[in-house]
Amino acid sequence: MAEKPENPYDMNSASFDADKYLQKLLKTCNLKQIMDTEAIIVKDTQTLTSEMQTLVYENYNKFISATETIRKMKTDFLEMENEMKKLAENMKDITESSEQITNSLQDTRTQLTKLTEKSALLKKLSGISSLPSKLTQLVSEKNYTLAIHEYSRAKKVLELYGDQPSFKGIQEDCIVIMNNLQKLLKDDFQRAEKKTIHLTETGELLLELGEKPSVLSKEMLQFATQRLHDELILLGDQTERDMIDFVDIGIEGFLNDLTLVTSSFYEMFILKHYDSEDDSFQELARANLNDFVNKNMTAYLNLVQERVENDSGDTQILLRALDRLHRRLCAMKNLGRGIDVPRTGIDLIIHSVQQLCQSHYKILKDSFSDNLSSIRLTLVTSNKNDGSAVSLNELIETLYVNTIEKVKGVLQNLLVFLNPEWSFNIKTEHKGVSCIEGIRENLLVAFLRHIASVMTSFSDINSSCPANLLLVLSKVCLKLEKGGVRSLLNLVDELYEIDSENSSTLTHETELNSEMFDAAKILLDAYVRVQGMNVSQMLRKSVETRDWINCLEPRSVRAVMKRVVDELTNIDGTLEELFESGQMQTTASSDSSRKTHFSMSMQGKQQYRSTLSNYTSSQTDNSLVHRLFSERVDIFNSTVEFSKVSIMSGIIKISLKTLLECVRLRTFSKYGLQQIQVDAHYLQLNLWRFVADENIIYFLLDDILGSAVLRCMEKNPSGLLMEPNAVDLIVERF
């Protein structure tokens, strides 16, 4: 960077020029400004002077202190130099004295070394002479480890001096003692009642005594398997303990022993190299160990799985037990390189989740079955005059809420498997992800389909369930279709973080909604059929039990017609509380009071009478056949909508069609025909308000009266029909 040009007017600059600065002030400033500038300069000068004095005083004290310190150090160094000279002279004297002593004691030290070696040899020889008795004593005391240790220490000496007569007897006695000890250990090794820790300890002693590793390794795994099998039998008898105690006993007993055998075998036969064995021995031993671990772990985990399947205790206790087991199995994975501990611990937990799902699924089905039984009993025992419409709404809400809340409770209970405090995380496993999705599919979706299936089964024609139960179930299916299915699926997706929208394998909401709607439709159709058949039964009995040939002249409407209308009114009242009315007539058409007086073409009585008066016998028969196969109203296959009018229309069509078929099977006299005319007119006046299209009723009632005319045994039956005014009078009087 270029340096800034020097400024003669800057008092902080080295090129400051006082004369030029004064001249500039005199030229540019007035008197007051010059005096102010002087005051400022005087003040700054005094401040700087004060600061300079302070700095001088402070540094002066430091300079004095530093001078004294340097003077003192110079004195100390002079004293230290004298001391070091004296120390060097003393060290020189000590070195010379040490050399003189060493030279004088050299011969003595050599003699002491030789004497020490001889003393040690004599002690060793004296120990060897007493070795047989010492070994015998240690064996009798069952201190086998120390006995083998003592023999191993003296073995080289005995082999070195064994040819000498004094040592040969000692060597032979020791060999006999150790052979007997080896046989004793072998027998002890094969005893089933011994604990696993004794098995490993005995195996190590046998190896030290020269047992062949290949043979001993196989025997060790064989006897260990027998001991572990016995422990599993004892563990299987612990049926009265809870799951945590059961797992703790298994960990402290079976798994600890398995770990001990595995780690000991690994150290004894895999890590060590034996010159007496070929190169493939270690790989073969590792393979045998893996097979041993896998078989025993499989047997143990199968036992735990069986206990989990039979466990009906608290889920939290079960999970704490499985968590402890999982931690122990994870720790066993570090037993040694190349040892494959089965990864079935997480598989056991996943199986437990699936098992619990099945258990909860059964609980849900039983709970739903109990709710249905309770509702059915309530409907059977309730009185029809106790306000059944309100009762049905309460039953519908009770069944729906109980079902939804029960499912939510089950989903919350199963969520405990995903608690982050557990050592396992089933979400990280492929099987675990499938298991979580299984909670959605095999529990929730399966239960929803079970609901639809069970409800639909009540629609069977052979079922004897109350008609109102069909209404309750149909409405529950509708509520599930409109929001229940969605809320439950959203809940399970949120709780278990399932991405059902982007999955091609998971059941979609629309599919379940469709099944629920179909179930509701089937149940509603069944309700229409059952109620239609109930009313039809009343009409059928009234026709079949009456003597239509010898009956009296009609004076009133038959009582059964009043009961039919009352029954339909009760049904209408029940439906009104549950369904929307739909499109229906609020008033009868202008000629609704005249249509049953009657005309086959619905154009007035005179035309009807003139039409029938022209019928011959053959024409009448042909007309009857034509009616049977051509003039047919679609009764059982008509679509019933979820509205009061549609349901009532279906019931009335079934009822009137039944009445029509019954009339076609009977023979009527004049008065019987007139009674049918009066009954039909009464039904016409009272049924139009239940349906959306009254023409259906008029058509069926026309058909009923026409069939009665055709089945009348009198001549010219159409001329026997009563006058409209007379019919009106009879009906109004009733």
C-alpha positions in Angstrom: 0.0 0.0 0.0 1.2 3.5 -0.7 2.0 5.5 2.4 -0.2 8.5 3.2 1.4 11.9 2.6 2.6 13.6 5.8 0.4 16.4 7.1 2.2 19.3 8.8 -1.1 20.3 10.5 -1.7 17.0 12.2 -0.4 17.1 15.8 -0.1 13.3 15.9 2.1 13.3 12.8 5.9 13.3 12.9 6.0 16.1 10.4 3.8 18.4 12.5 4.8 22.1 12.1 3.7 24.4 14.9 4.2 27.6 13.1 2.2 26.6 10.1 -0.5 25.2 12.3 -0.6 28.6 14.2 -0.8 30.6 11.0 -3.6 28.4 9.8 -5.6 29.0 12.9 -5.1 32.8 12.7 -6.3 32.8 9.2 -9.3 30.5 9.5 -10.5 30.9 13.0 -11.9 33.9 15.0 -10.7 34.8 18.4 -13.1 32.6 20.3 -12.3 29.5 18.3 -8.5 30.2 18.8 -9.0 30.5 22.6 -11.1 27.2 22.6 -8.4 25.5 20.7 -5.8 26.7 23.1 -7.9 25.4 26.1 -8.2 22.0 24.4 -4.4 21.8 23.7 -3.6 22.8 27.2 -6.0 20.1 28.6 -4.6 17.4 26.4 -1.0 18.4 27.3 -1.8 18.1 31.0 -3.4 14.7 30.5 -0.4 13.4 28.5 2.0 14.7 31.1 0.1 13.0 33.9 0.1 9.6 32.0 3.8 9.9 31.3 4.6 10.5 34.9 2.5 7.4 35.9 4.3 5.2 33.4 7.7 6.4 34.6 6.9 5.6 38.2 5.6 2.1 37.4 8.5 1.2 35.2 11.0 2.5 37.7 9.8 0.1 40.3 10.0 -2.8 37.9 13.5 -1.8 36.8 14.6 -1.7 40.4 13.0 -5.2 41.2 14.6 -6.7 38.1 18.0 -5.4 39.0 17.8 -6.9 42.5 16.7 -10.3 41.0 19.7 -10.4 38.6 22.1 -9.5 41.3 20.8 -12.3 43.5 20.9 -14.9 40.7 24.5 -14.1 40.0 25.4 -14.8 43.6 23.5 -18.1 43.7 25.1 -19.3 40.5 28.5 -18.8 41.9 27.7 -20.9 45.0 26.1 -23.6 42.8 29.2 -23.8 40.6 31.4 -24.5 43.7 29.0 -27.2 44.9 29.0 -29.0 41.5 32.8 -29.1 41.5 32.8 -30.7 44.9 30.2 -33.3 43.8 32.2 -34.3 40.8 35.3 -34.9 42.9 33.2 -37.0 45.4 31.8 -39.1 42.5 35.2 -39.8 41.2 36.4 -41.0 44.6 33.3 -43.3 44.9 33.9 -44.8 41.5 37.5 -45.7 42.3 36.5 -47.3 45.6 33.7 -49.3 43.9 36.1 -50.7 41.3 38.5 -51.8 44.0 35.7 -53.6 46.0 34.5 -55.3 42.9 37.9 -56.6 42.0 38.5 -57.9 45.5 35.0 -59.8 45.7 35.0 -61.3 42.2 36.2 -64.7 43.3 33.8 -64.8 46.2 30.8 -64.0 44.0 31.6 -66.8 41.5 31.8 -69.3 44.4 28.4 -68.1 45.8 26.7 -68.5 42.3 28.0 -72.1 42.1 26.8 -72.9 45.6 23.4 -71.4 44.9 22.9 -73.5 41.8 24.0 -76.6 43.7 21.5 -75.8 46.5 18.7 -75.4 44.0 19.5 -78.7 42.4 19.6 -80.4 45.8 16.2 -79.0 46.7 14.8 -80.1 43.4 16.2 -83.6 43.8 14.9 -83.8 47.4 11.4 -82.7 46.0 11.6 -85.3 43.4 12.3 -88.0 45.9 9.2 -87.0 47.8 7.1 -86.5 44.7 5.2 -89.8 44.7 4.0 -89.4 48.2 3.1 -85.8 47.6 1.1 -86.7 44.4 -0.7 -89.4 46.3 -1.7 -87.0 49.1 -2.9 -84.4 46.6 -5.0 -86.9 44.7 -6.5 -88.2 47.9 -7.4 -84.6 48.7 -8.9 -84.2 45.2 -6.5 -81.4 44.5 -6.0 -82.6 41.0 -4.9 -79.3 39.5 -2.0 -78.9 41.9 -1.0 -82.6 41.5 -0.8 -82.2 37.7 1.1 -79.0 38.2 3.7 -80.6 40.5 4.1 -83.6 38.1 4.5 -81.2 35.1 7.3 -79.3 36.9 9.3 -82.5 37.7 8.5 -84.3 34.5 11.6 -82.9 32.6 14.0 -83.8 35.4 12.6 -87.4 35.6 12.9 -87.8 31.8 16.5 -86.4 32.0 17.7 -88.6 34.9 15.2 -91.5 34.5 17.9 -94.0 33.4 19.6 -93.7 36.8 18.5 -96.4 39.3 17.7 -93.8 42.0 15.3 -91.9 39.8 13.8 -94.8 37.8 11.7 -96.0 40.6 10.4 -92.5 41.4 9.5 -92.1 37.7 7.6 -95.4 37.5 5.6 -94.5 40.7 4.7 -91.1 39.4 3.6 -92.6 36.0 1.3 -95.1 37.8 -0.2 -92.3 40.0 -0.9 -90.1 37.0 -2.4 -92.9 35.0 -4.7 -93.7 37.9 -5.5 -90.0 38.1 -6.2 -89.8 34.3 -8.6 -92.8 34.6 -10.3 -91.2 37.6 -10.8 -87.9 35.7 -12.1 -89.8 32.7 -14.7 -91.5 34.8 -15.6 -88.2 36.4 -15.8 -86.6 33.0 -18.5 -89.1 31.9 -20.7 -88.7 34.9 -24.1 -87.1 34.0 -24.7 -85.7 37.5 -21.7 -83.4 37.4 -22.2 -79.7 36.6 -21.1 -78.2 33.3 -18.3 -76.2 35.0 -16.8 -79.5 36.3 -16.9 -80.8 32.8 -14.8 -78.0 31.4 -12.3 -78.2 34.3 -11.9 -81.9 34.0 -11.4 -81.6 30.2 -8.6 -79.1 30.7 -6.9 -81.5 33.2 -7.2 -84.4 30.8 -5.6 -82.4 28.1 -2.7 -81.6 30.4 -2.3 -85.3 31.1 -2.0 -86.0 27.4 -5.5 -87.0 26.4 -6.0 -87.0 22.6 -7.7 -83.7 21.7 -9.8 -85.1 18.8 -11.3 -87.8 21.0 -11.7 -85.5 24.1 -13.4 -82.7 22.0 -16.1 -85.1 20.7 -16.7 -86.6 24.2 -16.9 -83.1 25.7 -19.7 -82.0 23.3 -21.5 -85.3 23.8 -21.6 -85.2 27.5 -22.3 -81.4 27.6 -25.3 -82.1 25.3 -26.7 -84.6 27.8 -26.3 -82.2 30.7 -27.9 -79.4 28.8 -30.8 -81.7 27.8 -31.4 -82.5 31.5 -31.4 -78.8 32.3 -34.1 -78.2 29.6 -36.2 -80.9 31.1 -36.0 -79.3 34.5 -36.7 -75.9 32.9 -39.8 -77.2 31.2 -41.3 -78.2 34.5 -41.2 -74.6 35.7 -44.8 -74.0 34.7 -45.9 -72.2 37.8 -43.4 -69.4 37.5 -44.1 -66.2 35.5 -42.3 -65.5 32.3 -39.5 -63.3 33.8 -38.6 -66.0 36.3 -38.7 -68.6 33.6 -36.3 -66.7 31.4 -34.0 -65.8 34.3 -33.7 -69.5 35.2 -32.9 -70.4 31.6 -30.3 -67.6 31.4 -28.6 -68.5 34.7 -28.7 -72.2 34.1 -28.9 -73.3 30.5 -27.5 -70.3 28.7 -24.7 -69.8 31.2 -23.7 -73.4 30.9 -23.9 -73.3 27.2 -21.7 -70.2 27.1 -19.2 -71.8 29.5 -18.9 -75.0 27.4 -18.7 -73.0 24.2 -16.0 -70.6 25.4 -14.0 -73.4 27.1 -14.2 -75.6 24.0 -13.1 -72.7 21.8 -10.1 -71.9 24.0 -9.1 -75.6 24.5 -9.5 -77.0 21.0 -9.7 -74.1 18.5 -7.3 -71.4 19.7 -4.6 -73.9 20.6 -2.5 -75.8 18.1 -1.7 -79.5 18.8 1.2 -81.1 17.1 -0.4 -84.5 17.6 -3.4 -83.5 15.4 -3.5 -82.8 11.7 -4.2 -79.4 10.2 -7.9 -80.0 9.7 -8.6 -80.6 13.4 -9.4 -77.0 14.3 -11.8 -76.5 11.4 -13.5 -79.8 12.3 -13.7 -78.8 15.9 -15.2 -75.4 14.9 -17.8 -77.1 12.8 -18.7 -79.5 15.6 -19.0 -76.6 18.0 -21.3 -74.7 15.7 -23.5 -77.8 15.3 -23.6 -78.2 19.1 -24.5 -74.6 19.7 -27.2 -74.6 17.0 -28.9 -77.7 18.2 -29.0 -76.7 21.8 -30.1 -73.2 21.1 -32.9 -74.4 18.8 -34.1 -76.8 21.6 -34.0 -74.0 24.1 -35.7 -71.4 21.9 -38.4 -73.9 21.0 -39.1 -74.4 24.7 -39.3 -70.6 25.2 -41.6 -70.3 22.2 -43.8 -73.0 23.6 -44.0 -71.2 26.9 -44.8 -67.9 25.2 -47.6 -69.5 23.3 -49.1 -70.9 26.5 -48.5 -67.7 28.5 -51.6 -65.7 29.3 -50.1 -63.1 31.7 -49.3 -59.4 31.4 -47.8 -58.3 28.1 -45.3 -56.1 29.8 -44.0 -59.0 31.8 -43.7 -61.0 28.7 -41.8 -58.2 26.9 -39.4 -57.6 29.8 -38.6 -61.4 29.8 -38.0 -61.4 26.0 -35.9 -58.3 26.3 -33.6 -60.0 28.9 -33.4 -63.0 26.7 -32.5 -60.9 23.6 -29.8 -59.0 25.5 -28.3 -62.4 26.6 -28.4 -63.8 23.1 -26.7 -60.6 21.7 -23.9 -61.0 24.3 -23.4 -64.6 23.2 -22.5 -63.5 19.7 -19.0 -62.5 20.9 -18.1 -66.0 22.1 -15.4 -66.4 19.4 -14.7 -65.9 15.8 -16.4 -68.3 13.5 -19.0 -69.4 16.1 -22.5 -68.9 14.7 -25.0 -68.1 17.5 -28.5 -68.5 15.9 -30.3 -65.2 15.2 -33.6 -66.6 16.3 -33.9 -64.3 19.3 -35.6 -61.6 17.2 -37.5 -64.4 15.4 -38.9 -65.5 18.7 -40.0 -61.9 19.5 -41.6 -61.6 16.1 -43.4 -64.9 16.6 -44.6 -63.6 20.0 -46.0 -60.5 18.3 -47.8 -62.8 15.8 -49.0 -65.0 18.6 -50.3 -62.1 20.6 -52.0 -60.8 17.4 -53.8 -64.1 17.1 -54.8 -64.0 20.8 -56.1 -60.4 20.5 -57.9 -61.3 17.3 -59.7 -64.1 19.2 -60.5 -61.6 22.0 -62.0 -59.2 19.4 -64.1 -61.9 17.9 -65.3 -63.1 21.3 -66.1 -59.6 22.4 -68.0 -58.9 19.2 -69.9 -62.2 19.5 -70.8 -61.3 23.1 -72.0 -57.9 22.0 -74.2 -59.4 19.3 -75.6 -61.9 21.7 -76.4 -59.2 24.2 -78.2 -57.1 21.5 -80.1 -60.1 20.2 -81.3 -61.0 23.7 -82.3 -57.4 24.3 -84.3 -57.4 21.1 -86.0 -60.7 21.8 -87.0 -59.8 25.3 -88.0 -56.2 24.7 -91.6 -55.2 24.3 -92.6 -53.6 21.1 -94.4 -50.8 22.9 -91.4 -49.7 24.9 -90.1 -47.4 22.2 -88.2 -49.7 20.0 -87.0 -47.0 17.6 -85.0 -45.2 20.4 -83.8 -48.6 21.7 -82.5 -49.5 18.2 -80.5 -46.3 18.0 -79.0 -47.0 21.4 -78.2 -50.5 20.4 -76.6 -49.4 17.1 -74.4 -46.8 18.9 -73.5 -49.2 21.7 -72.4 -51.9 19.2 -70.5 -49.4 17.0 -68.7 -47.7 19.9 -67.8 -50.9 21.8 -66.4 -52.4 18.6 -64.3 -49.3 17.7 -63.0 -48.8 21.2 -62.1 -52.4 21.7 -60.1 -52.4 18.5 -58.3 -49.1 19.5 -57.4 -50.7 22.9 -55.9 -53.7 21.2 -53.9 -51.6 18.8 -52.6 -49.6 21.8 -51.7 -52.7 23.7 -49.6 -54.1 20.8 -47.8 -50.8 20.4 -45.7 -51.8 23.5 -43.6 -54.0 21.2 -42.2 -50.8 19.6 -41.1 -49.2 22.9 -37.7 -47.7 22.4 -36.5 -48.9 25.8 -36.3 -52.5 24.5 -33.0 -53.8 23.3 -34.6 -55.1 20.2 -36.2 -53.2 17.3 -38.3 -55.4 15.1 -38.7 -52.6 12.6 -35.1 -53.1 11.5 -35.8 -56.7 10.4 -37.5 -57.7 7.2 -39.6 -60.2 9.1 -40.4 -57.5 11.7 -41.7 -55.1 9.0 -43.9 -57.9 7.7 -45.0 -58.6 11.3 -46.0 -54.9 11.8 -47.9 -55.0 8.5 -49.5 -58.2 9.7 -50.9 -56.3 12.7 -52.8 -54.2 10.2 -53.8 -57.0 7.8 -54.1 -60.1 10.0 -55.6 -58.3 13.0 -57.5 -55.2 12.0 -58.4 -55.9 8.4 -59.2 -59.5 9.2 -61.4 -58.5 12.1 -63.3 -55.9 9.9 -63.9 -58.7 7.4 -64.9 -61.0 10.2 -67.5 -58.4 11.3 -68.9 -58.2 7.7 -68.9 -62.0 7.4 -70.6 -62.6 10.8 -73.2 -59.8 10.2 -73.9 -61.2 6.7 -74.5 -64.7 8.1 -77.6 -63.3 9.9 -79.1 -62.7 6.5 -79.3 -66.4 5.7 -82.8 -67.5 4.8 -82.6 -70.2 7.5 -81.6 -67.8 10.2 -84.1 -67.1 12.9 -82.8 -63.8 14.1 -85.1 -60.9 14.9 -85.9 -58.6 12.0 -84.8 -55.6 14.0 -81.4 -57.2 14.6 -80.9 -57.1 10.8 -81.6 -53.4 10.9 -79.1 -52.8 13.7 -76.4 -54.7 11.9 -77.0 -53.0 8.6 -76.8 -49.6 10.2 -73.5 -50.6 12.0 -72.1 -51.7 8.7 -73.1 -48.3 7.2 -71.4 -46.4 10.1 -68.3 -48.4 9.6 -68.4 -47.8 5.9 -68.9 -44.0 6.3 -66.1 -43.4 8.8 -65.3 -46.3 11.1 -63.0 -48.2 8.7 -61.2 -45.0 7.8 -60.6 -44.0 11.4 -59.2 -47.4 12.3 -57.0 -47.7 9.3 -55.6 -44.2 9.8 -55.0 -45.1 13.5 -53.0 -48.2 12.8 -51.0 -46.5 10.0 -50.2 -43.6 12.4 -49.3 -45.8 15.4 -47.1 -48.2 13.5 -45.8 -45.8 10.8 -47.2 -47.9 8.0 -47.2 -46.3 4.5 -50.3 -48.0 3.2 -50.9 -45.5 0.5 -47.8 -46.5 -1.4 -48.0 -50.2 -0.8 -49.4 -52.6 -3.3 -49.8 -55.5 -0.8 -51.8 -53.8 1.9 -55.6 -53.7 1.8 -57.0 -50.3 0.8 -59.7 -48.4 2.6 -62.0 -48.5 -0.5 -62.0 -52.3 -0.6 -63.1 -52.6 3.0 -65.7 -49.8 2.6 -67.1 -51.7 -0.4 -67.3 -54.9 1.7 -69.1 -53.1 4.5 -71.5 -51.4 2.1 -72.3 -54.8 0.5 -72.8 -56.3 3.9 -75.2 -53.5 4.9 -77.1 -54.0 1.6 -77.4 -57.7 2.1 -78.7 -57.2 5.6 -81.2 -54.6 4.5 -82.4 -56.9 1.8 -82.8 -59.7 4.4 -84.7 -57.3 6.6 -87.1 -56.5 3.8 -87.5 -60.2 3.0 -88.1 -61.2 6.7 -90.6 -58.4 7.3 -92.3 -59.1 4.0 -92.6 -62.8 4.8 -93.9 -61.9 8.3 -96.7 -59.8 6.8 -97.2 -62.3 4.0 -97.7 -65.1 6.6 -100.5 -63.2 8.1 -102.1 -62.7 4.7 -101.5 -66.2 3.6 -103.1 -67.7 6.7 -106.1 -65.4 6.4 -106.7 -66.6 2.8 -106.0 -70.3 3.3 -108.0 -70.8 6.5 -111.2 -69.1 5.3 -114.1 -70.8 3.4 -114.5 -68.5 0.5 -117.3 -70.5 -1.0 -119.7 -70.5 1.9 -118.8 -67.1 3.4 -121.4 -64.6 4.3 -122.0 -61.3 2.6 -119.2 -58.8 3.6 -120.2 -56.3 6.3 -116.7 -55.0 7.2 -113.0 -55.3 6.4 -111.5 -58.5 7.7 -109.5 -57.9 11.0 -106.3 -59.3 9.5 -106.2 -56.4 7.1 -106.2 -54.0 10.1 -103.4 -56.0 11.7 -101.5 -55.9 8.5 -101.8 -52.1 8.3 -100.9 -51.8 12.0 -97.8 -54.0 11.5 -96.7 -51.9 8.5 -97.3 -48.7 10.5 -95.1 -50.1 13.3 -92.4 -51.0 10.8 -92.6 -47.5 9.3 -92.2 -45.9 12.7 -89.1 -48.0 13.4 -87.6 -47.1 10.1 -88.4 -43.4 10.4 -85.9 -43.2 13.4 -83.1 -44.9 11.5 -83.4 -43.9 7.8 -84.2 -40.8 5.8 -87.7 -40.8 4.3 -86.6 -40.6 0.7 -89.0 -39.5 -2.1 -92.5 -40.3 -1.2 -96.0 -38.9 -1.7 -97.5 -36.7 0.9 -101.1 -37.0 -0.5 -103.0 -39.5 -2.5 -103.8 -39.0 -6.1 -107.2 -37.6 -6.9 -108.7 -41.0 -7.9 -106.9 -43.1 -5.2 -110.2 -43.8 -3.6 -111.7 -45.2 -6.7 -109.1 -47.5 -8.2 -110.1 -50.7 -6.5 -113.7 -50.6 -7.6 -111.9 -51.8 -10.3 -110.6 -51.8 -13.9 -108.0 -54.0 -15.4 -106.8 -51.0 -17.4 -107.3 -48.5 -14.5 -109.8 -46.5 -16.4 -112.9 -46.9 -14.3 -115.3 -49.6 -13.2 -117.6 -49.6 -16.2 -114.7 -50.5 -18.6 -113.5 -53.2 -16.2 -116.9 -54.8 -16.0 -117.5 -54.6 -19.7 -114.1 -56.2 -20.3 -114.8 -59.1 -18.0 -118.3 -59.6 -19.3 -117.0 -60.5 -22.7 -114.7 -63.2 -21.3 -115.5 -66.8 -22.3 -114.3 -69.7 -20.3 -111.3 -70.3 -22.5 -110.5 -66.6 -22.6 -110.5 -66.6 -18.8 -108.1 -69.5 -18.6 -105.9 -67.9 -21.2 -106.0 -64.6 -19.3 -104.9 -66.4 -16.1 -102.0 -68.0 -17.8 -101.1 -64.7 -19.4 -101.1 -63.1 -15.9 -98.9 -65.8 -14.4 -96.1 -65.4 -16.9 -96.4 -61.8 -18.3 -97.9 -59.5 -15.7 -95.1 -59.9 -13.2 -93.8 -57.2 -10.8 -90.2 -57.6 -9.9 -90.5 -58.2 -6.2 -87.5 -60.1 -4.8 -84.8 -58.8 -7.2 -85.7 -55.1 -6.9 -83.1 -52.8 -5.5 -83.7 -51.6 -1.9 -82.2 -48.3 -1.1 -81.2 -47.1 2.4 -84.4 -45.0 2.8 -87.6 -45.6 4.6 -89.8 -45.4 1.5 -87.6 -47.9 -0.5 -87.7 -50.4 2.4 -91.4 -50.1 2.9 -92.0 -50.5 -0.8 -90.1 -53.7 -0.8 -92.0 -55.1 2.2 -95.4 -54.1 0.7 -94.6 -55.6 -2.7 -93.6 -58.9 -1.1 -96.8 -58.9 1.0 -99.2 -58.1 -1.8 -97.5 -60.5 -4.2 -98.0 -63.2 -1.6 -101.7 -62.3 -1.3 -102.0 -62.4 -5.1 -100.5 -65.9 -5.3 -102.8 -67.1 -2.5 -105.9 -65.7 -4.2 -104.9 -67.4 -7.4 -104.9 -70.8 -5.6 -108.4 -70.3 -4.0 -112.0 -70.5 -5.4 -114.4 -67.8 -4.6 -118.2 -67.4 -4.3 -120.0 -64.2 -4.9 -119.6 -63.0 -1.3 -116.0 -64.2 -1.2 -115.2 -62.1 -4.3 -116.9 -59.1 -2.7 -114.9 -59.6 0.5 -111.7 -59.5 -1.5 -112.9 -56.3 -3.1 -113.6 -54.7 0.3 -110.2 -55.8 1.7 -108.3 -54.5 -1.4 -110.0 -51.2 -1.2 -109.1 -50.9 2.5 -105.4 -51.7 1.7 -105.4 -49.2 -1.1 -106.6 -46.4 1.2 -104.0 -47.1 3.8 -100.9 -48.3 2.0 -100.3 -45.5 -0.5 -98.6 -43.3 2.1 -95.8 -45.9 2.7 -94.5 -46.0 -0.9 -93.0 -43.6 -3.4 -95.1 -44.8 -6.4 -98.7 -45.7 -5.5 -99.2 -47.1 -9.0 -97.3 -50.3 -7.9 -99.9 -50.8 -5.1 -102.8 -50.1 -7.5 -101.4 -52.5 -10.0 -101.0 -55.3 -7.5 -104.4 -54.7 -5.9 -106.0 -54.6 -9.4 -104.2 -57.9 -10.1 -105.4 -59.4 -6.8 -109.1 -58.5 -7.5 -108.7 -59.6 -11.1 -107.4 -62.9 -10.0 -110.3 -63.3 -7.6 -112.7 -62.5 -10.4 -111.1 -65.2 -12.6 -111.2 -67.6 -9.7 -114.9 -66.9 -9.0 -117.2 -69.9 -9.5 -120.2 -67.7 -10.4 -121.4 -66.9 -13.8 -120.4 -63.5 -15.1 -118.3 -62.8 -11.9 -117.5 -59.2 -13.0 -121.1 -58.3 -12.7 -121.1 -59.5 -9.0 -118.7 -56.7 -7.8 -120.1 -54.3 -5.3 -120.9 -50.7 -6.2 -118.2 -48.2 -5.2 -120.4 -46.4 -2.8 -121.2 -49.6 -1.0 -117.5 -50.4 -0.7 -116.7 -47.0 0.6 -119.4 -47.2 3.2 -118.2 -50.5 4.5 -114.6 -49.3 4.7 -115.4 -46.0 6.3 -117.6 -47.8 8.9 -114.6 -50.1 9.8 
